[in-house]
Amino acid sequence: MKAMFVEFLNIFNDQHGVYSLSAMLKKNGIDVGYVKRMHLRNSIFMIKNNPPDVLLYSSFTASIPRIIDFDKKIKELHTNIKSVIRGHGVTFDPFVVSGSTIDAVCIGEGETVFHEFILNGFKPIRNIFVNGMSPPTDFSPLINPDSLPFPDRDLVYNNDSLLRNLPSKQFFSGRGCPYRCSYCFNRKYNDMLKNCGPVIRKKALIISLKKSI
């Protein structure tokens, strides 16, 4: 089984979601590739010549129209390829890809369910629903960061010289935002997952370091 991330955003930030998901997929025996869509034709050519079983998209709202268009073009070439979209854009509005060729949508965190969904033949599971069905209302517990494998940065750095060569790198010591800014996605996100465990989660090493200082 082979999965491939396709990145649509030309940004200067480390792709923490991709790093974490890739590490978990590889831990569960799934081969993982990465394509940075700098040019539509080149990206399609790369996938056409080395087609995966599953395409994985990370989305902000602004990138969703391009993802929908790209997925349609790929499916015209390879009808057997499946696709899953995740990220802020579809978590905020899970119906935004309705009517598109994208096969499934992941709401919220995906590390504990992505590999199971893919390996079990795209059967709906907590946090992930098949496009055209109703989104889930029952979500997996929020992830304990200490339960995750070491982030797979090599996947992106080996294919994105811009991020690889930046003189500084970003790291997360935990997950979750405690603030409720009216303009921010996290306010709705925290309300959506309020019954799934503590929103603010820190790695045990960080907590122990704070206690020793």
C-alpha positions in Angstrom: 0.0 0.0 0.0 1.4 3.4 -1.0 0.2 6.8 0.0 1.4 10.1 -1.4 1.0 13.6 0.1 0.5 16.4 -2.4 1.3 19.9 -0.9 -0.4 22.9 -2.5 0.8 25.7 -0.3 4.1 27.6 -1.0 4.9 28.4 2.6 8.0 28.7 4.7 6.6 26.8 7.7 7.5 23.2 8.6 4.7 20.8 7.7 4.1 19.4 11.1 0.8 17.6 10.2 2.5 15.8 7.3 5.5 14.9 9.4 3.3 13.3 12.1 0.9 11.5 9.7 3.7 10.2 7.6 5.5 8.7 10.7 2.3 7.0 11.8 1.5 5.6 8.3 5.0 4.2 8.0 4.8 2.7 11.4 1.8 0.7 10.2 3.4 -0.6 7.1 2.3 2.0 4.5 4.8 3.4 2.0 4.7 7.2 1.9 5.7 9.7 -0.8 5.5 13.4 -1.2 5.0 15.8 -4.1 5.2 19.6 -3.8 2.9 21.0 -6.4 5.0 23.8 -7.7 3.8 23.2 -11.3 0.6 21.4 -12.2 2.0 19.5 -15.2 5.1 18.3 -13.4 3.1 17.1 -10.4 0.7 15.2 -12.6 3.6 13.7 -14.5 5.2 12.5 -11.3 2.1 10.8 -10.1 1.2 9.4 -13.5 4.6 7.6 -13.7 4.6 6.4 -10.1 0.9 6.2 -9.1 0.1 5.6 -5.4 -2.9 3.8 -4.0 -4.0 6.9 -2.0 -3.5 10.7 -2.5 -3.4 12.7 0.7 -4.2 16.5 0.8 -3.8 19.0 3.6 -6.0 22.0 3.2 -6.5 25.6 4.2 -9.7 27.0 2.8 -7.8 29.0 0.1 -6.2 25.9 -1.4 -9.3 23.7 -1.6 -10.4 24.8 -5.2 -7.0 23.9 -6.5 -7.0 20.6 -4.7 -10.5 19.8 -6.2 -9.3 20.6 -9.7 -6.0 18.7 -9.3 -7.8 15.6 -7.9 -10.2 15.6 -10.9 -7.3 15.7 -13.4 -5.6 12.8 -11.6 -8.7 10.7 -11.5 -9.1 11.1 -15.3 -5.7 9.4 -15.7 -5.9 6.9 -12.8 -9.5 5.9 -11.9 -8.3 3.4 -9.2 -6.5 6.0 -7.1 -8.3 7.0 -3.9 -8.0 10.4 -2.2 -8.4 11.8 1.3 -8.4 15.5 2.3 -7.8 16.9 5.8 -6.8 20.1 7.5 -8.4 23.4 8.7 -10.4 24.0 5.5 -12.5 20.8 5.6 -12.6 20.5 9.4 -14.3 24.0 9.4 -16.6 23.1 6.4 -16.7 19.4 5.7 -19.2 19.9 2.9 -16.9 22.1 0.9 -15.7 19.2 -1.3 -19.2 17.8 -1.9 -19.7 16.9 -5.5 -15.9 16.6 -6.2 -13.9 13.5 -7.0 -12.2 13.5 -3.6 -13.2 10.2 -1.9 -13.0 11.0 1.8 -12.7 13.8 4.3 -10.8 13.7 7.7 -12.0 16.1 10.4 -9.6 17.1 13.1 -6.6 14.9 14.1 -5.9 11.9 11.8 -2.9 10.0 13.2 -4.9 7.4 15.1 -7.4 6.7 12.3 -5.7 7.4 8.9 -3.9 4.1 8.6 -6.9 2.1 9.8 -9.2 3.8 7.3 -6.8 3.2 4.4 -5.9 -0.4 5.3 -9.6 -1.3 5.9 -10.7 -0.4 2.4 -12.0 3.1 3.1 -14.7 2.1 5.5 -16.0 5.2 7.5 -14.4 5.5 10.9 -14.3 8.2 13.6 -13.0 11.5 12.2 -13.2 10.3 8.6 -16.2 10.0 6.3 -16.8 9.1 2.7 -17.6 12.1 0.5 -21.4 12.2 0.0 -22.2 10.8 3.4 -23.0 12.8 6.6 -19.9 14.0 8.5 -19.3 12.2 11.9 -20.5 13.7 15.1 -18.5 11.3 17.3 -14.7 11.9 17.3 -11.6 10.0 18.4 -10.1 11.1 21.7 -7.5 13.9 21.3 -4.0 12.5 20.8 -1.4 12.2 23.6 1.7 13.7 21.9 3.9 11.1 23.7 2.1 8.3 21.9 3.2 9.5 18.5 6.3 8.2 16.7 9.1 10.7 15.9 8.0 13.1 13.2 9.1 12.1 9.7 10.7 15.3 8.5 12.9 13.5 5.9 9.8 12.9 3.8 9.4 16.6 3.1 13.1 17.7 3.4 14.1 15.2 0.7 11.6 16.7 -1.7 11.5 20.4 -0.7 14.9 22.1 -0.8 13.3 25.4 0.4 12.3 24.0 3.7 15.3 21.8 4.0 17.7 24.7 3.6 16.0 27.2 5.9 18.5 28.1 8.6 15.9 27.7 11.3 13.5 24.8 12.0 10.2 24.7 13.9 9.2 22.2 16.6 6.1 21.6 18.6 6.2 20.7 22.3 2.5 19.9 22.5 -0.9 20.5 20.9 -3.9 22.7 21.4 -4.6 26.4 21.9 -6.1 27.8 25.1 -7.4 31.0 23.6 -10.8 31.7 22.1 -10.1 34.5 19.5 -13.2 35.3 17.6 -11.4 35.4 14.3 -9.6 32.1 14.7 -10.4 28.5 13.6 -9.3 27.2 17.0 -12.4 28.5 18.8 -14.8 26.4 16.7 -12.3 23.5 16.8 -12.1 23.4 20.6 -15.9 23.5 20.8 -16.3 20.7 18.3 -13.9 18.4 20.3 -14.6 19.5 23.8 -15.7 16.0 24.8 -12.6 14.3 23.4 -10.2 15.0 26.2 -7.9 17.9 27.3 -7.4 20.4 24.5 -4.0 21.5 25.8 -1.5 18.7 25.7 2.3 18.9 26.4 4.9 16.2 25.9 6.1 14.7 29.2 9.7 15.7 28.5 8.7 19.4 28.3 6.7 19.1 31.6 9.6 17.5 33.4 12.0 20.1 32.1 9.8 22.9 33.4 9.6 21.3 36.9 13.4 21.0 37.0 14.0 24.6 36.2 
